[in-house]
Amino acid sequence: MFGPDDAFLNTILKLLRRLPIYPMFGRGRTRLQPAYVEDVAEAVARIMERTETCPSVFEFGGPTSYSYEQLLGAIAHQAGLAPLLIPMPFAIWHALAWASEILPGLPLTRNQVELMRIDSVPSPEMPGFADLGISPHSIEEILQRISSHRG
């Protein structure tokens, strides 16, 4: 999930602005389909308003499925940045996460590294936004909205 003041999008933006060379998890091939927090909130509200029996599990994803590398590129482009994205093996990320758990203040855990090894996209067989009549917002759209409000 992402939103204007979240830890996901803002952390990536902050790092992209500070690092001319951005290390990616693995080769950047993990599939991600981030959903906008307000779209998810609207979906939850609509599910709770339903009187008929509905599925117990919904899977929500934004309108675009990205590889991690594509997602970083889209975020960087919206921010007017052009970092060099370099692959970094998961073994190195695991070592950094292990060190991060020993040394307080470093924002990386082994669980986060493991999650970046697994595709995070909704299953087409599961109900989602479309079943609730919601057209999800893209990261690009929300980044434009954020920059126009801050600029």
N, C-alpha and C positions, 0 to 999 in steps of 0.2 A: 504494500500500500504506500501511497505517497500523498503529500499535501504541502501547502505553503510553508509550514513551520515544522516539518517532520525531521527525523534523524536520517532517513534514507536519502532523499533528494538533496537536502541541504549539506549533508556530509560529502556527497559526491561533488556537488558544486564547489564547496569550499576547497576540496582537494584538487579538483581540476584547475581552479584559479591559482593555487599555490604551486602546483607541480607541473613543470613543462613536460616531464616524462611521467606518464601515469601507469603504474603497474596493474595489470589485469589479473583476475583470478584465472589461473590456468591459461588456456589459449583464447579465453573470451567467448567460448562457444555455448556456455550454459544459456538456456532459453528462459526468458523472463517476460511476464506480461503484467506489469504493475497496474493496479487499479487505484483510481482517485478516491481518497477517503470519503468525500462527500457523496460520491456515487454509491459506495458501500453502505454508508449511513442511510441513504434513501432506500436502498434495497432492503435493508433490515426493517425499516419502517413499513415498507409495503408488505413484507412477509408477515409482520405482526398484525397488519390490518386485515389480512385475508381471513375469511371465515371458513372457506373450504379447506379440506385437508391438503397439505402441500408437502413436497419432498422434505425430508429432514436435513438434506445436505445440498447446498448450492456452492458452486465454484465461480468466483468472480475474477475476471481479468479485464484489463483495459482493451482498447480497440486494436492495439498492435502488439504482436509477439516479436520480441527482439532477441538477438544474441546479446550477451553482456557487452561485447565490443560495440554492437550497433546502438545499444542503449546509451553507452558512454558517449558515442559520437553524436547522437541526437541531443543529449543534454549539453554537451560542449558547444555544438552548433548554435543552439538556442541562446547560449550565454556569450556567443561571439568568440569562442576559444577554439584553438586547434592544437591540443596536446598530442604528443607522440604516445600512442598506446602500445605498451610492450607486454608480451606474455610473461607470466611468472608462475613457475610450477607450484602445484598445490602443496608439495612437500615443504617448500620455503614458507608458504602461508601458514602451514601447520606449526612450523618452528617459531614463526613470529607470534602466532596466537598463543602458543605455549608460554613464550617469554612474556607476552602481554598479560597473561593471567598471574604471573609471578610478580611482575613490576606493575604496580597500580598506575592508572592514568592512561594506559594505552588502550584505545577503543577497538579491540579485536578479540574475538573468542574463537575457540576451536569449533563451537557449534555454528558460528557464522561461516567459517570456512567450509564446513561440511554442507551447509545449506547452499553454498555457491557451487557445489559439485552437482546439484540436482536441479533439473528443469523445474521451473515454477510457473506453469501455465495451466489454465483450466482444461479439464477434459471435455471434449465436444459432446460426450454422452450425458454430461451432468447439466442440470438446469443452472442458469446464470442470469446476467443482466437482461438479456433479450426476453426471457420468460416473464420478467417483471415489467416489461415496457420501458426499460432504461437504456439510453444510448450513452455509453461511458465516455468520459473526457480523456483526451490523450495527454501525455506528459508535455508534449510541445505546446498544446493549448494552455495548460495550466502555467507553464513557464512564461509564456507570453503575458498572461494575465498578471502573474507575480511581478514581472519586470516592469509592466506599465503602471502598476500601483506603487512600486518602490522608486521608479525613475521620475 
